[in-house]
Amino acid sequence: MSKDILNDKIKQMQLTVAMAEAFPEIVKAIGISEEEIADLTGVNADKIRRIGAREYIPAWNEYMALIFLFVTNDKSRGLAEERGLFPEELKNAMTINRNTHG
């Protein structure tokens, strides 16, 4: 029985490493500054700078903030998906079933 992605530390680490590797390319695709990304995601600006310089691998909560920004942006969504940063398993875990909420 496999763990779901929200509880699987190995899968999370793989995704955070992939994010660190793809980050500079995705930032370029979006066309906004690292400081703007920090403001939009709530991730510390110094950490954003260090991710961009490939000196830091984001924590899972930082990854989630970044991936939410990237997949909701038309300029970066395809690139994030192409790089495997938003796998189906994560999409499914983030899906809210509106039929179960009254």
MODELLER restraints for C-alpha pairs under 7 A, 6 or more apart:
rsr = mdl.restraints
at = mdl.atoms
rsr.add(forms.Gaussian(group=physical.xy_distance, feature=features.Distance(at['CA:5:A'], at['CA:11:A']), mean=6.32, stdev=0.5))
rsr.add(forms.Gaussian(group=physical.xy_distance, feature=features.Distance(at['CA:5:A'], at['CA:12:A']), mean=6.85, stdev=0.5))
rsr.add(forms.Gaussian(group=physical.xy_distance, feature=features.Distance(at['CA:5:A'], at['CA:89:A']), mean=6.60, stdev=0.5))
rsr.add(forms.Gaussian(group=physical.xy_distance, feature=features.Distance(at['CA:5:A'], at['CA:90:A']), mean=6.35, stdev=0.5))
rsr.add(forms.Gaussian(group=physical.xy_distance, feature=features.Distance(at['CA:12:A'], at['CA:60:A']), mean=6.55, stdev=0.5))
rsr.add(forms.Gaussian(group=physical.xy_distance, feature=features.Distance(at['CA:15:A'], at['CA:85:A']), mean=6.08, stdev=0.5))
rsr.add(forms.Gaussian(group=physical.xy_distance, feature=features.Distance(at['CA:16:A'], at['CA:57:A']), mean=6.21, stdev=0.5))
rsr.add(forms.Gaussian(group=physical.xy_distance, feature=features.Distance(at['CA:16:A'], at['CA:58:A']), mean=5.82, stdev=0.5))
rsr.add(forms.Gaussian(group=physical.xy_distance, feature=features.Distance(at['CA:16:A'], at['CA:59:A']), mean=6.87, stdev=0.5))
rsr.add(forms.Gaussian(group=physical.xy_distance, feature=features.Distance(at['CA:16:A'], at['CA:60:A']), mean=6.63, stdev=0.5))
rsr.add(forms.Gaussian(group=physical.xy_distance, feature=features.Distance(at['CA:16:A'], at['CA:63:A']), mean=6.01, stdev=0.5))
rsr.add(forms.Gaussian(group=physical.xy_distance, feature=features.Distance(at['CA:17:A'], at['CA:57:A']), mean=5.92, stdev=0.5))
rsr.add(forms.Gaussian(group=physical.xy_distance, feature=features.Distance(at['CA:18:A'], at['CA:85:A']), mean=6.77, stdev=0.5))
rsr.add(forms.Gaussian(group=physical.xy_distance, feature=features.Distance(at['CA:19:A'], at['CA:85:A']), mean=6.52, stdev=0.5))
rsr.add(forms.Gaussian(group=physical.xy_distance, feature=features.Distance(at['CA:20:A'], at['CA:51:A']), mean=5.69, stdev=0.5))
rsr.add(forms.Gaussian(group=physical.xy_distance, feature=features.Distance(at['CA:20:A'], at['CA:54:A']), mean=6.16, stdev=0.5))
rsr.add(forms.Gaussian(group=physical.xy_distance, feature=features.Distance(at['CA:20:A'], at['CA:57:A']), mean=5.49, stdev=0.5))
rsr.add(forms.Gaussian(group=physical.xy_distance, feature=features.Distance(at['CA:20:A'], at['CA:58:A']), mean=6.91, stdev=0.5))
rsr.add(forms.Gaussian(group=physical.xy_distance, feature=features.Distance(at['CA:21:A'], at['CA:54:A']), mean=6.89, stdev=0.5))
rsr.add(forms.Gaussian(group=physical.xy_distance, feature=features.Distance(at['CA:23:A'], at['CA:51:A']), mean=6.98, stdev=0.5))
rsr.add(forms.Gaussian(group=physical.xy_distance, feature=features.Distance(at['CA:23:A'], at['CA:52:A']), mean=6.04, stdev=0.5))
rsr.add(forms.Gaussian(group=physical.xy_distance, feature=features.Distance(at['CA:24:A'], at['CA:52:A']), mean=5.27, stdev=0.5))
rsr.add(forms.Gaussian(group=physical.xy_distance, feature=features.Distance(at['CA:26:A'], at['CA:76:A']), mean=5.96, stdev=0.5))
rsr.add(forms.Gaussian(group=physical.xy_distance, feature=features.Distance(at['CA:26:A'], at['CA:79:A']), mean=6.84, stdev=0.5))
rsr.add(forms.Gaussian(group=physical.xy_distance, feature=features.Distance(at['CA:29:A'], at['CA:75:A']), mean=5.98, stdev=0.5))
rsr.add(forms.Gaussian(group=physical.xy_distance, feature=features.Distance(at['CA:29:A'], at['CA:76:A']), mean=5.87, stdev=0.5))
rsr.add(forms.Gaussian(group=physical.xy_distance, feature=features.Distance(at['CA:30:A'], at['CA:75:A']), mean=5.39, stdev=0.5))
rsr.add(forms.Gaussian(group=physical.xy_distance, feature=features.Distance(at['CA:30:A'], at['CA:76:A']), mean=5.75, stdev=0.5))
rsr.add(forms.Gaussian(group=physical.xy_distance, feature=features.Distance(at['CA:34:A'], at['CA:48:A']), mean=6.22, stdev=0.5))
rsr.add(forms.Gaussian(group=physical.xy_distance, feature=features.Distance(at['CA:34:A'], at['CA:49:A']), mean=6.45, stdev=0.5))
rsr.add(forms.Gaussian(group=physical.xy_distance, feature=features.Distance(at['CA:35:A'], at['CA:45:A']), mean=5.80, stdev=0.5))
rsr.add(forms.Gaussian(group=physical.xy_distance, feature=features.Distance(at['CA:38:A'], at['CA:44:A']), mean=5.89, stdev=0.5))
rsr.add(forms.Gaussian(group=physical.xy_distance, feature=features.Distance(at['CA:38:A'], at['CA:45:A']), mean=5.03, stdev=0.5))
rsr.add(forms.Gaussian(group=physical.xy_distance, feature=features.Distance(at['CA:38:A'], at['CA:48:A']), mean=6.41, stdev=0.5))
rsr.add(forms.Gaussian(group=physical.xy_distance, feature=features.Distance(at['CA:41:A'], at['CA:65:A']), mean=5.36, stdev=0.5))
rsr.add(forms.Gaussian(group=physical.xy_distance, feature=features.Distance(at['CA:41:A'], at['CA:66:A']), mean=6.27, stdev=0.5))
rsr.add(forms.Gaussian(group=physical.xy_distance, feature=features.Distance(at['CA:41:A'], at['CA:69:A']), mean=6.99, stdev=0.5))
rsr.add(forms.Gaussian(group=physical.xy_distance, feature=features.Distance(at['CA:43:A'], at['CA:62:A']), mean=6.15, stdev=0.5))
rsr.add(forms.Gaussian(group=physical.xy_distance, feature=features.Distance(at['CA:50:A'], at['CA:56:A']), mean=5.34, stdev=0.5))
rsr.add(forms.Gaussian(group=physical.xy_distance, feature=features.Distance(at['CA:51:A'], at['CA:57:A']), mean=6.22, stdev=0.5))
rsr.add(forms.Gaussian(group=physical.xy_distance, feature=features.Distance(at['CA:51:A'], at['CA:58:A']), mean=6.97, stdev=0.5))
rsr.add(forms.Gaussian(group=physical.xy_distance, feature=features.Distance(at['CA:70:A'], at['CA:76:A']), mean=5.40, stdev=0.5))
rsr.add(forms.Gaussian(group=physical.xy_distance, feature=features.Distance(at['CA:70:A'], at['CA:77:A']), mean=5.61, stdev=0.5))
rsr.add(forms.Gaussian(group=physical.xy_distance, feature=features.Distance(at['CA:70:A'], at['CA:80:A']), mean=6.67, stdev=0.5))
rsr.add(forms.Gaussian(group=physical.xy_distance, feature=features.Distance(at['CA:71:A'], at['CA:77:A']), mean=4.21, stdev=0.5))
rsr.add(forms.Gaussian(group=physical.xy_distance, feature=features.Distance(at['CA:71:A'], at['CA:80:A']), mean=6.78, stdev=0.5))
rsr.add(forms.Gaussian(group=physical.xy_distance, feature=features.Distance(at['CA:80:A'], at['CA:86:A']), mean=6.53, stdev=0.5))
